[in-house]
Amino acid sequence: MHRIDIRSRLGNLILGLIGAAYALAALSVLVYYWATSGEAGSLVLQILLMACIAGSFWFVLIASGNLRGRRLRH
């Protein structure tokens, strides 16, 4: 897997916060969609929203890995 190295502690914190906000937004849209459309909704839209949630966790994992690795190196 390709490593994404962000050397700034602030940059990693911002990346983690963006990932968390992205996950929260996608999750809230998904829950709203389920609540308003019932079970007759589009499966493609639901899969795409779940993929957005998974992608946002990738942001958080990158940021946490960089912050953890940063602490161990110093």
Phi and psi in radians as a Rosetta constraint file:
Dihedral C 1 N 2 CA 2 C 2 CIRCULARHARMONIC -1.296 0.35
Dihedral N 2 CA 2 C 2 N 3 CIRCULARHARMONIC 2.266 0.35
Dihedral C 2 N 3 CA 3 C 3 CIRCULARHARMONIC -1.560 0.35
Dihedral N 3 CA 3 C 3 N 4 CIRCULARHARMONIC 2.310 0.35
Dihedral C 3 N 4 CA 4 C 4 CIRCULARHARMONIC -1.814 0.35
Dihedral N 4 CA 4 C 4 N 5 CIRCULARHARMONIC 1.966 0.35
Dihedral C 4 N 5 CA 5 C 5 CIRCULARHARMONIC -1.808 0.35
Dihedral N 5 CA 5 C 5 N 6 CIRCULARHARMONIC 1.997 0.35
Dihedral C 5 N 6 CA 6 C 6 CIRCULARHARMONIC -1.940 0.35
Dihedral N 6 CA 6 C 6 N 7 CIRCULARHARMONIC 2.058 0.35
Dihedral C 6 N 7 CA 7 C 7 CIRCULARHARMONIC -1.480 0.35
Dihedral N 7 CA 7 C 7 N 8 CIRCULARHARMONIC -0.297 0.35
Dihedral C 7 N 8 CA 8 C 8 CIRCULARHARMONIC -1.522 0.35
Dihedral N 8 CA 8 C 8 N 9 CIRCULARHARMONIC 2.299 0.35
Dihedral C 8 N 9 CA 9 C 9 CIRCULARHARMONIC -1.103 0.35
Dihedral N 9 CA 9 C 9 N 10 CIRCULARHARMONIC -0.720 0.35
Dihedral C 9 N 10 CA 10 C 10 CIRCULARHARMONIC -1.124 0.35
Dihedral N 10 CA 10 C 10 N 11 CIRCULARHARMONIC -0.699 0.35
Dihedral C 10 N 11 CA 11 C 11 CIRCULARHARMONIC -1.082 0.35
Dihedral N 11 CA 11 C 11 N 12 CIRCULARHARMONIC -0.711 0.35
Dihedral C 11 N 12 CA 12 C 12 CIRCULARHARMONIC -1.187 0.35
Dihedral N 12 CA 12 C 12 N 13 CIRCULARHARMONIC -0.681 0.35
Dihedral C 12 N 13 CA 13 C 13 CIRCULARHARMONIC -1.122 0.35
Dihedral N 13 CA 13 C 13 N 14 CIRCULARHARMONIC -0.729 0.35
Dihedral C 13 N 14 CA 14 C 14 CIRCULARHARMONIC -1.142 0.35
Dihedral N 14 CA 14 C 14 N 15 CIRCULARHARMONIC -0.719 0.35
Dihedral C 14 N 15 CA 15 C 15 CIRCULARHARMONIC -1.066 0.35
Dihedral N 15 CA 15 C 15 N 16 CIRCULARHARMONIC -0.726 0.35
Dihedral C 15 N 16 CA 16 C 16 CIRCULARHARMONIC -1.135 0.35
Dihedral N 16 CA 16 C 16 N 17 CIRCULARHARMONIC -0.715 0.35
Dihedral C 16 N 17 CA 17 C 17 CIRCULARHARMONIC -1.176 0.35
Dihedral N 17 CA 17 C 17 N 18 CIRCULARHARMONIC -0.662 0.35
Dihedral C 17 N 18 CA 18 C 18 CIRCULARHARMONIC -1.125 0.35
Dihedral N 18 CA 18 C 18 N 19 CIRCULARHARMONIC -0.736 0.35
Dihedral C 18 N 19 CA 19 C 19 CIRCULARHARMONIC -1.083 0.35
Dihedral N 19 CA 19 C 19 N 20 CIRCULARHARMONIC -0.736 0.35
Dihedral C 19 N 20 CA 20 C 20 CIRCULARHARMONIC -1.161 0.35
Dihedral N 20 CA 20 C 20 N 21 CIRCULARHARMONIC -0.727 0.35
Dihedral C 20 N 21 CA 21 C 21 CIRCULARHARMONIC -1.154 0.35
Dihedral N 21 CA 21 C 21 N 22 CIRCULARHARMONIC -0.675 0.35
Dihedral C 21 N 22 CA 22 C 22 CIRCULARHARMONIC -1.104 0.35
Dihedral N 22 CA 22 C 22 N 23 CIRCULARHARMONIC -0.753 0.35
Dihedral C 22 N 23 CA 23 C 23 CIRCULARHARMONIC -1.134 0.35
Dihedral N 23 CA 23 C 23 N 24 CIRCULARHARMONIC -0.760 0.35
Dihedral C 23 N 24 CA 24 C 24 CIRCULARHARMONIC -1.115 0.35
Dihedral N 24 CA 24 C 24 N 25 CIRCULARHARMONIC -0.714 0.35
Dihedral C 24 N 25 CA 25 C 25 CIRCULARHARMONIC -1.148 0.35
Dihedral N 25 CA 25 C 25 N 26 CIRCULARHARMONIC -0.811 0.35
Dihedral C 25 N 26 CA 26 C 26 CIRCULARHARMONIC -1.143 0.35
Dihedral N 26 CA 26 C 26 N 27 CIRCULARHARMONIC -0.679 0.35
Dihedral C 26 N 27 CA 27 C 27 CIRCULARHARMONIC -1.157 0.35
Dihedral N 27 CA 27 C 27 N 28 CIRCULARHARMONIC -0.706 0.35
Dihedral C 27 N 28 CA 28 C 28 CIRCULARHARMONIC -1.194 0.35
Dihedral N 28 CA 28 C 28 N 29 CIRCULARHARMONIC -0.659 0.35
Dihedral C 28 N 29 CA 29 C 29 CIRCULARHARMONIC -1.137 0.35
Dihedral N 29 CA 29 C 29 N 30 CIRCULARHARMONIC -0.707 0.35
Dihedral C 29 N 30 CA 30 C 30 CIRCULARHARMONIC -1.116 0.35
Dihedral N 30 CA 30 C 30 N 31 CIRCULARHARMONIC -0.787 0.35
Dihedral C 30 N 31 CA 31 C 31 CIRCULARHARMONIC -1.134 0.35
Dihedral N 31 CA 31 C 31 N 32 CIRCULARHARMONIC -0.728 0.35
Dihedral C 31 N 32 CA 32 C 32 CIRCULARHARMONIC -1.086 0.35
Dihedral N 32 CA 32 C 32 N 33 CIRCULARHARMONIC -0.731 0.35
Dihedral C 32 N 33 CA 33 C 33 CIRCULARHARMONIC -1.097 0.35
Dihedral N 33 CA 33 C 33 N 34 CIRCULARHARMONIC -0.772 0.35
Dihedral C 33 N 34 CA 34 C 34 CIRCULARHARMONIC -1.111 0.35
Dihedral N 34 CA 34 C 34 N 35 CIRCULARHARMONIC -0.678 0.35
Dihedral C 34 N 35 CA 35 C 35 CIRCULARHARMONIC -1.227 0.35
Dihedral N 35 CA 35 C 35 N 36 CIRCULARHARMONIC -0.622 0.35
Dihedral C 35 N 36 CA 36 C 36 CIRCULARHARMONIC -1.589 0.35
Dihedral N 36 CA 36 C 36 N 37 CIRCULARHARMONIC -0.469 0.35
Dihedral C 36 N 37 CA 37 C 37 CIRCULARHARMONIC -1.792 0.35
Dihedral N 37 CA 37 C 37 N 38 CIRCULARHARMONIC -0.191 0.35
Dihedral C 37 N 38 CA 38 C 38 CIRCULARHARMONIC 1.213 0.35
Dihedral N 38 CA 38 C 38 N 39 CIRCULARHARMONIC -2.489 0.35
Dihedral C 38 N 39 CA 39 C 39 CIRCULARHARMONIC -1.742 0.35
Dihedral N 39 CA 39 C 39 N 40 CIRCULARHARMONIC 0.094 0.35
Dihedral C 39 N 40 CA 40 C 40 CIRCULARHARMONIC -1.618 0.35
Dihedral N 40 CA 40 C 40 N 41 CIRCULARHARMONIC 0.317 0.35
Dihedral C 40 N 41 CA 41 C 41 CIRCULARHARMONIC -1.437 0.35
Dihedral N 41 CA 41 C 41 N 42 CIRCULARHARMONIC 3.064 0.35
Dihedral C 41 N 42 CA 42 C 42 CIRCULARHARMONIC -1.365 0.35
Dihedral N 42 CA 42 C 42 N 43 CIRCULARHARMONIC 2.186 0.35
Dihedral C 42 N 43 CA 43 C 43 CIRCULARHARMONIC -1.182 0.35
Dihedral N 43 CA 43 C 43 N 44 CIRCULARHARMONIC -0.606 0.35
Dihedral C 43 N 44 CA 44 C 44 CIRCULARHARMONIC -1.092 0.35
Dihedral N 44 CA 44 C 44 N 45 CIRCULARHARMONIC -0.772 0.35
Dihedral C 44 N 45 CA 45 C 45 CIRCULARHARMONIC -1.108 0.35
Dihedral N 45 CA 45 C 45 N 46 CIRCULARHARMONIC -0.711 0.35
Dihedral C 45 N 46 CA 46 C 46 CIRCULARHARMONIC -1.132 0.35
Dihedral N 46 CA 46 C 46 N 47 CIRCULARHARMONIC -0.708 0.35
Dihedral C 46 N 47 CA 47 C 47 CIRCULARHARMONIC -1.152 0.35
Dihedral N 47 CA 47 C 47 N 48 CIRCULARHARMONIC -0.720 0.35
Dihedral C 47 N 48 CA 48 C 48 CIRCULARHARMONIC -1.130 0.35
Dihedral N 48 CA 48 C 48 N 49 CIRCULARHARMONIC -0.689 0.35
Dihedral C 48 N 49 CA 49 C 49 CIRCULARHARMONIC -1.158 0.35
Dihedral N 49 CA 49 C 49 N 50 CIRCULARHARMONIC -0.667 0.35
Dihedral C 49 N 50 CA 50 C 50 CIRCULARHARMONIC -1.170 0.35
Dihedral N 50 CA 50 C 50 N 51 CIRCULARHARMONIC -0.609 0.35
Dihedral C 50 N 51 CA 51 C 51 CIRCULARHARMONIC -1.160 0.35
Dihedral N 51 CA 51 C 51 N 52 CIRCULARHARMONIC -0.639 0.35
Dihedral C 51 N 52 CA 52 C 52 CIRCULARHARMONIC -1.111 0.35
Dihedral N 52 CA 52 C 52 N 53 CIRCULARHARMONIC -0.699 0.35
Dihedral C 52 N 53 CA 53 C 53 CIRCULARHARMONIC -1.127 0.35
Dihedral N 53 CA 53 C 53 N 54 CIRCULARHARMONIC -0.756 0.35
Dihedral C 53 N 54 CA 54 C 54 CIRCULARHARMONIC -1.124 0.35
Dihedral N 54 CA 54 C 54 N 55 CIRCULARHARMONIC -0.696 0.35
Dihedral C 54 N 55 CA 55 C 55 CIRCULARHARMONIC -1.129 0.35
Dihedral N 55 CA 55 C 55 N 56 CIRCULARHARMONIC -0.597 0.35
Dihedral C 55 N 56 CA 56 C 56 CIRCULARHARMONIC -1.212 0.35
Dihedral N 56 CA 56 C 56 N 57 CIRCULARHARMONIC -0.585 0.35
Dihedral C 56 N 57 CA 57 C 57 CIRCULARHARMONIC -1.157 0.35
Dihedral N 57 CA 57 C 57 N 58 CIRCULARHARMONIC -0.469 0.35
Dihedral C 57 N 58 CA 58 C 58 CIRCULARHARMONIC -1.127 0.35
Dihedral N 58 CA 58 C 58 N 59 CIRCULARHARMONIC -0.716 0.35
Dihedral C 58 N 59 CA 59 C 59 CIRCULARHARMONIC -1.022 0.35
Dihedral N 59 CA 59 C 59 N 60 CIRCULARHARMONIC -0.816 0.35
Dihedral C 59 N 60 CA 60 C 60 CIRCULARHARMONIC -1.130 0.35
Dihedral N 60 CA 60 C 60 N 61 CIRCULARHARMONIC -0.702 0.35
Dihedral C 60 N 61 CA 61 C 61 CIRCULARHARMONIC -1.127 0.35
Dihedral N 61 CA 61 C 61 N 62 CIRCULARHARMONIC -0.704 0.35
Dihedral C 61 N 62 CA 62 C 62 CIRCULARHARMONIC -1.083 0.35
Dihedral N 62 CA 62 C 62 N 63 CIRCULARHARMONIC -0.828 0.35
Dihedral C 62 N 63 CA 63 C 63 CIRCULARHARMONIC -1.122 0.35
Dihedral N 63 CA 63 C 63 N 64 CIRCULARHARMONIC -0.770 0.35
Dihedral C 63 N 64 CA 64 C 64 CIRCULARHARMONIC -1.188 0.35
Dihedral N 64 CA 64 C 64 N 65 CIRCULARHARMONIC -0.650 0.35
Dihedral C 64 N 65 CA 65 C 65 CIRCULARHARMONIC -1.128 0.35
Dihedral N 65 CA 65 C 65 N 66 CIRCULARHARMONIC -0.722 0.35
Dihedral C 65 N 66 CA 66 C 66 CIRCULARHARMONIC -1.169 0.35
Dihedral N 66 CA 66 C 66 N 67 CIRCULARHARMONIC -0.697 0.35
Dihedral C 66 N 67 CA 67 C 67 CIRCULARHARMONIC -1.199 0.35
Dihedral N 67 CA 67 C 67 N 68 CIRCULARHARMONIC -0.685 0.35
Dihedral C 67 N 68 CA 68 C 68 CIRCULARHARMONIC -1.170 0.35
Dihedral N 68 CA 68 C 68 N 69 CIRCULARHARMONIC -0.762 0.35
Dihedral C 68 N 69 CA 69 C 69 CIRCULARHARMONIC -1.154 0.35
Dihedral N 69 CA 69 C 69 N 70 CIRCULARHARMONIC -0.575 0.35
Dihedral C 69 N 70 CA 70 C 70 CIRCULARHARMONIC -1.151 0.35
Dihedral N 70 CA 70 C 70 N 71 CIRCULARHARMONIC -0.717 0.35
Dihedral C 70 N 71 CA 71 C 71 CIRCULARHARMONIC -1.180 0.35
Dihedral N 71 CA 71 C 71 N 72 CIRCULARHARMONIC -0.654 0.35
Dihedral C 71 N 72 CA 72 C 72 CIRCULARHARMONIC -1.240 0.35
Dihedral N 72 CA 72 C 72 N 73 CIRCULARHARMONIC -0.521 0.35
Dihedral C 72 N 73 CA 73 C 73 CIRCULARHARMONIC -1.301 0.35
Dihedral N 73 CA 73 C 73 N 74 CIRCULARHARMONIC -0.497 0.35
